[in-house]
Amino acid sequence: MPPRPTDSTPERPDDDRVPSTDPEPGITGEREGGTGSGSAPGPGVDQRVAAVRRAADGGRRWRALHVAGCAVLLAVAVTGGAIAVGGAQDRGAGVDAVSAAGALSPGDLARGDLDAGIASLQKHLRAQPKDFGSWATLGVAYVEQARTKGDPSRYPQAQRALKRSLGLEPGNDQALAGQAALAAARHDFPGALAHAERALKQNPYNERALCTRIDALVELGRYDDAAKAADAADDRRPGIPVFTRYAYVRELRGDVRTAREVLERALNSAHAPADVAYVATALGQLAWNQGEYKTALGHYARALAADDAYLPALEGRARAQAASGDRTAAVRGLEQVVARFPLPGPLVALGELYEDRGADGDRAKAGDQYALVDAWTALARAGGANTDLETAMAAADHGDKKEALRAARAEWDRRHSVHTADALAWALHVNGRDEEALPYARRATATGYRNAVFLYHRGVIERATGDKREARAHLKAALDLNPGFSPLGAREARTALKDLEGNR
């Protein structure tokens, strides 16, 4: 998703995976099961992203033109593979994977290659254009494709497919749940909640709607309601999508033990490679947040053994390698990640690793990564997504500080999660408004969520306001919890703590 909120995933990535249709027993039940996700990058991804990277390498002397040019080329890179219904070429496997009824189910898509599944759906819908269920499934698949490929241009395609489904069958819960997932992907969390509630009125057991309701409540900062929603989802449609959300709600409330136990049970129940990769990565993230790097690396190894191209596991492994002191492997890993999909989190992490390394040319390389973040946010906005949180996090440390504050305030006006509280606190701090920042920093740490970045930010802000005792406590807590939380932030935390200890 760091001193710097972008050094660690600010918000656990939404599981916008196409869900299984198989019922599963609950967390407290006797049996467990899961649903799968994951898709390999489609043909041409490497070539398209390479064009972006070449532009970055060649544009350092003209920074303003570089940023604008990267935005254009990034748009070309990720839309070059966009597939329009009715115009796509069939691509081998997947065309023959259409079910006996003629269309792929959501579960079929989850267990197979997403690109091939989309091609099969498109072929089916050209023959059966009034199949509202397949239009809904296609819309959800486009949302998933946008998430896994970092391609916001898929969102308008998803919107059109879901609208088509509702036009054919008004009020069908599949399309309403798809609209909820699309709104969540665009960071319209009030809209996501409203669509999910509508879907659940039609079908109280719709797994995607149940999961998106949890997501929306979490992102709105309504954690008590999210916990109740997670319990309800576990009662109605238990399975890996619900289990992982259940665990995250517990983690946000400081209950790491329960979160780990639930994820471990989910992993033991996982059989499909996509399921194993997804849950093992969630366990890796949880371990990394607690500073348990060896454990995290073990989980990421298991994820990559199941799916060696699973992007979150590749990124998580690189972060754990960096925290463990293996900077060479971390840089190499993140370079591979951003070469495939230049997303804000890994771009900023790689930029900060370059800054920390400090070799010849590394500062310019870091600048290129930060410029590509601007390009991605511009493209995401064009796809209808709200990117204020990403803007606030990246710009506070690596861009326009005033723009960071504008974006953080705008996001806080929409939702009051711990992540938006932290982002606003840090944006206020970098703009020299520490007294105003302190209440937000306290709010970010109020739920018990064990996050070293939040503790670091609070300690720095307390130091700036003159509260040395609290500053020492929170800086020490950040470093005790996760001493490698950020290559730059951890170093700054150690320097600040040493200064505070020396002046006691």
N, C-alpha and C positions, 0 to 999 in steps of 0.2 A: 501498500500500500507505500525524527532525528533532531539535532538541536532544533533542529531541522525535522519537522515532522515527516519529511519524505525519506528519511533514512530507514524508517521501518514502515511497514504498511500501515497507514493511518487508520484505515477501516478494513476489517477483514473482508476480502473480496467477496462480493455477493456470489452465491452459487446459482448463476442463471442458467444452469444446465437443463437440458431437456429431461424431465423426470421420467422415472419408470412408472408404468401403470400397475405394477404388481403390488398388492397390499403387503404391508410388513407389520409385525408386532412391535410393541413399544419398548421404550428404554427399560421400563420396569417389568416387561413381560418375559415370557420364557424363551421366545425366539427373536432373532434379529435378522435384518437383511438390508440391502442397499440398492441404490440405483446408480447408474454410471454416467459418465460424462467424458468430455475430452475429445479433441479432434486435432489431427495433425494439420499443419499449415498447408494451404492449397498450393497448386502449382504456380510458380512465378513469384512467390513471396520473396525469396532471397534476391532475385533480380530487381524487383521493385524497390525493396528497402535499400539495396546497394546504391541505387540512384540517389536516395536521400543522403546516405553516408558520403558519397562522392561530393555532393553539394556542400555538405558540412566541412569536409576536408579542404575544399577549394575556396571557401568564402570567408576566411578569418579576417582578411584585411578590410572587408566591407561589412561590418557587423549588421548595420541596419538592413542592407540589402540581403544579407545572409538569412536573417530571421524571416523576412518576407518570402524569400525564395524557398526556404525550407518548408514554410507552410504550404506553398504551392506544390512542391515536389512530394511532400508527405501525403497531400491529398491525392496526387497521382499514384503514389506508391500503394496506398491502401485501397483506392477505388479501382485500380487497374484490374483487380480480380473480381470486382463486383459482378454478381449474376442477376440478370433481370429475368423474371418469369416470362417464358415464351421465347427467350432469345438465347438460352444457354445451350451449349453443346453437351451431349451426354458424355460422361467421363467414366467409362469402364465400370468397375465395381460399384455397386449401389443401384445401377439401373435395373439389375435383375433382383434387387433386394426388396422390391415392392411386395407388400403382403398379398395374400390371396384375395383380399378385398380390394386391392388395387392401390392402396395408399400406405405409407409408412406410419406406424404409430409413434408417439413420443418415446416409448421405450425402445423401439427399434433404432431410432436416431441416437438415443443415448448410448446404446451398446455398439454402434458402428461408427464409420467415418462420417463426420458431419457434412463435409462438402459433397461426398457421394450421396448421402441421404437427401440433401437439398436438391441435388440434380434429379434424383428419383421422384421426389415430390413434385418438382416442376414438370417432369414428364407426365406424371399422373394427372396433374391439374390441367394440362393442355388437353387431355382426353376427357377429364371429368371436372369441368370448371365450376360446377355447382356443389362440390364436396366441401361443405363449410368446415368440417373437422380438419381436413387436410390444409385448408387455408390457415386455420388457427395454428396447426403444427408448424407450418412453414414460417409464420410470423415469429413464433417462439424460437425456431431454429435460426432465424436471422438475428434475433437478439443474442443468442448464444454465439453466433459467428462473430458479431461485433465485439463481444467480450473476449473471446479466445484469440482473436486476431488484432485487437486494439483498433477496430475499424468502425468508427461512428457513422460512416456512410450507410451502414446496414440498417440503422434505425428508421429512416424514412421507408425503406423497403418493408421492414417489419410492420410499420404502422399501416401501410397500404394493404398488406396481406390480412392483418387482423380486422381492418375495416371491411374488407371484402367478406370475411367470414361472418361478421355481424350483419352485413347487408343481406346475406343469404339466410341466416338464422339468428334473428335479433335476440340478444340476451343469452346466447349460449355461453356456458361457463368456461369452455376452453379458450375462447377468444377474450373474454373478460380477464381471465387469469393471465393470458398473454399480454394484454394491455397493462396489467399491473406490473409484470416483469419488465416491460418496455419502459414504463414510467420510472421504475426503480433504477434501471440502467442509465437513464437520463438524469438521475438524481432529483426527480420530482417525487419526493417521498409522500407528501400529502396525496398526490394523485395516485400513487401506487397503492396506498392504503385504501383509498376510496374504491378503486377498481377491484382490489382483492376482496373487499367486503361485499361488493356486488356479486362477484363470482361465487362467494361462499353462500350467499342467499340462494343461488341457483343450485349449488352442489356443495354442501358442507364438508365433503371429503376430497375436494379438489386439492391435490398435493401442492401444485405450484402456487395456488392462491394462499394456502395455509403458510407456505414458506415465505412468500413475498410479504404477507401481513407481518410476520416476525421481523423480516428485514426492515420494513418501513418503520415499525415502532422503535427498533433499535436506532435507526438513523435519525429519527426525530427526538431521540433522547428519552423516550417513554419506556424506561427499563422495567418498571413493575408490570406494565401492560405487556411488554415483550415476553416477560417470563410466563405470564398467564397464557399468552398466545402459543408459546413453545409447549407448555403443558397440554393445551388443547390439541395442537398438531400431533403431539406424540400419542395422544389417545385415539385420534382419528386415522392418521396416515403415517405411522412410524416407518422409518427407513433412513438411509444415510443423509438425504437432504435435511430431514428434520433433526436427526441426531447432531449433525454438525452445528446447526443453528442453536439447538438446545445447549450444546457445549459452550458456544461463544457467548450466549447470554449469561451463563454461569461465570465465565472468565471475566466479563465486564463487571460483574459484581464482586470480583475478588476470589471466587471459589475455583481456584485452579485445580484442586484435587478432583472435584466432580467433573470439571471440563475434561481432564485427562482420562478419567475412568470411562466417560461416555465415548470419547473418541477411540479409546482402545477397544471397547466393545464393538464399536462400529467397524473398526479395522478387522477385527476377528471375524466379523460377519461378511466382509467384502470378498467377492470372488472375481468379478470382472476386473481386468487390468485398470480400467478407468476409475473404478471405485477405489481400488487399492492406492492408486496414485493420488487421488483426491484426498482421501482420509489421512494417508501417511504424511502428506504435505501439511495438512492442518495440524497434525501432531508435531511436525517439525517446527512450524510457526510458534506453537505454544511453548515448546522447549526453548526455542531461541529467545523468546520474550523473557524467559526465566534465567537466561544466561547459561543454559545447559547445552553447550555447543556440540559436544560429542554425541549426546543423545539426539540433538537436532540433525546432525549429519547422518546418523544411522537411519532416521526416519526418511530423510530425503533420498538416501541410497535405496531404500525399499520402494519409494515412489518411482524413482527413475528405473529401477529394475522392472517395474510393471509397465512404465511408459517412458522411454528414454528421451522423448521430446516434450514432456510435460513442463510447460514454461514456468508455472509457479514454483515447481520443485527445483528447476535449474536456478531460478533467481534466489530462492531460499538457501540453496546450497552455497551459492556464491557469498551471500551475506554471512552465513555461518563460517565459511572459510576465512573471510575477512576478520571476523570477530575472534577467530582462533589464531590469527597471526599469519595466515597463509595468503598474503596479499596478492602474490603472483597468480595463484589459482583463482582467487576472487575476481581479479581484473579480467583474466581470460574468460571466466564463466560469464560475467556480465557483458563483456564484449559480444559473446555469442548470443546472449539473450537479446540485446538491443539491435544486433544485426538482423534478427528475425522480426522483432516487433518493438519499435521505439516508443515505449510507454513511459509516462512520467516517473514512476517509482524507480525502475532500474536505470533510467537515464540519469537521474539525480544521484543515485547511489554510485554509479560508475564515475560521474563527474567528481564526486567527493573523494573517491579512491584515487583518481588522477591527482587531485590537489594534495592529498595526503602523501602520495609517492614523491611528487615534486621533481620528477626527471625533466630533462630538456623537452620542451614542447607539451608537457602535461597540462600547463595552465590553459593553453589554447585548446587542447583536447577537452578539458573540462568545460570550457566556454561553449564548445560545440554541442555538448550534451544538454546544457541548460537552454541553448537556443532551440533545440529540437523539442524541448518541453513546451515552449511557446507555440511551436508549430502544431504540436498535437492538440493543445487546448483550443487553438483557432479552428482546427478541423472538427473537434468535438462540438464546439458551439454551432458550427455549420450543420451538424447532424442533429441539432436540437437538444444537446446535452448541456446541463449546467456544470460549469467547471470552476466555480468560484473557490471551492475548497482546495482543489489542486493548484490553482493560481496562487492562493494565499500561502500555501505551504512552500511552494517552490520560490516564489518571488520574495518572500521574507528574507531568505538567505542568499538568493542567487539572482535577484532581479530588482524590479522597481518596488521599493518598500512602501511607497504610498499606495501603489496598486494592490500590494499585499493586504494592506489595511482595509482598503475599499472592498476587496473581495471577501475578506474575513467578516467584516460587518454585514455584508449582504447575506452571507451564508448563515450567520448567527440569527438574522432576522427570520430566516426560513425554518431553522431547526436548532435545538439546544442539546446536541449530543456532547459527550466528553471530547470528541475529536474536534468539533467546531469550537468548543470552549478553549481548548489548547491552541488551536490555530489563531483565534482572535487574541488570546493572551500574548502569543509570541509576536504577532504582527504589531500589537501595541508596543511591546518591548522594543523591537527594532526601530520603531518610530519615536523612542524616547518617552513613552507614556506609561511608565512602570506602575505608578500608583493606580492608574485605571486598569492596568493589566492584571494586577494581583488577584482580584476577586474571580476572574475567569480562570486563572491558573489553579486556584483553590478548587473551583468547581470541576475542573478537568480531573482532579485526583480524588474527588469526593466519593465515588462509588466503590472504591477499593480496587479498581482495575490496576494491575501491576504492570506499569508501562514506564520504562526507564526514560524515554523521551519526555513524557509529561513531568516526571520528577525533576529531570534536568532543567526543563524550562522553568518550573516553579522555583527551583533553587537559584537560578540566575536572576529571576525577577525579584526574589526576596533579597538577594544580595544588593541589587540596584536600589531597592527601597530602604536599605539600611538594617534589615533584620538578619544579622549575621548568624544568629543561632539557628533559626529555621533554614537559612540558606545552606549552612553546613550539613544539617540533618538531611535535607532533600538531595543535595548533590552527592552525599555519601550513599544515600539509599539508591540513587540511580546507578552508581558505579558498583555497588554491592549486588544489585539485582542483575544487571546486564552490562558488564564493563566494556563490552564491544558494541554497544548499541549504535554507534556511529563513528566512522573513522575520524571525523573532525569534531563532532560534538563531544565524544568521550574524552578526547584530548583537551578540549576547552574546559570540560568539567573537572578534570584532574588538576589543571592549572588553577582554576578558580578555587577549588577546595584547598589546594596547597597554600594559596595566598591567604585564605581565611584562617587556616590552621596556624600559619606563621604570624598572624596579627592578633592572636588570642591574648 
